[in-house]
């Protein structure tokens, strides 16, 4: 399949085209992020977010530019947003020039936060049960058993890219269920 054909079919919501584009460009985006973050987990998470965002906004892709450039730009912006968010959790607490130190903002949950979290978790579990079993399984393995993509791939006996796509779809379907309720 040619890239232009895959993009055209992806704009028509063709899953095979999405898989083709993911397989074709995964390593490029991942390598770009690995170079920026120097952390495999962060690079992988940002790469997944990149494809998720790109596939959600595929109709906005301008064919005057290379698809890879568009993906890398999305990836770069996601990374910048994450860095900004991390910087907001640390503030300079020095009172004078002699004692320059950083104060980490305490984000530990209050008892009320814990109750709300438990209620939200119960609702989330009910929403997850509305998904098809294979989507429930991949979400359970990734987020509740905290397995890596490689471990999930081995557990399900599926290629790692299939696991990533299945997880991406599961998250989108779950998000749709959550917004409806």
WOCOR-V557990 format. One record per residue. N is the residue number from 1. NEAR is the number of other C-alpha atoms within 12 Angstrom. Layout:
# WOCOR-V557990
N/NEAR  N/NEAR
This chain:
# WOCOR-V557990
1/17  2/12  3/22  4/21  5/18  6/26  7/34  8/25  9/23  10/28  11/25  12/18  13/18  14/18  15/22  16/21  17/26  18/36  19/32  20/25  21/36  22/37  23/24  24/23  25/29  26/34  27/23  28/26  29/37  30/35  31/22  32/30  33/34  34/24  35/18  36/24  37/24  38/14  39/16  40/19  41/18  42/25  43/29  44/33  45/28  46/37  47/40  48/36  49/35  50/36  51/42  52/31  53/25  54/36  55/35  56/21  57/20  58/29  59/17  60/18  61/25  62/19  63/18  64/11  65/14  66/16  67/29  68/30  69/20  70/27  71/38  72/31  73/25  74/31  75/38  76/27  77/22  78/30  79/31  80/18  81/16  82/20  83/18  84/13  85/13  86/14  87/16  88/16  89/16  90/17  91/16  92/17  93/14  94/12  95/11  96/9  97/9  98/7  99/11  100/12  101/14  102/15  103/17  104/15  105/14  106/10  107/11  108/10  109/12  110/11  111/10  112/11  113/14  114/13  115/13  116/14  117/15  118/15  119/14  120/15  121/16  122/14  123/18  124/26  125/21  126/17  127/26  128/30  129/22  130/21  131/28  132/17  133/14  134/20  135/29  136/27  137/25  138/37  139/36  140/24  141/25  142/27  143/20  144/16  145/15  146/14  147/21  148/25  149/33  150/22  151/20  152/28  153/24  154/18  155/19  156/21  157/14  158/18  159/19  160/25  161/30  162/29  163/33  164/35  165/35  166/35  167/34  168/34  169/29  170/32  171/28  172/23  173/23  174/27  175/18  176/16  177/20  178/20  179/11  180/9  181/12
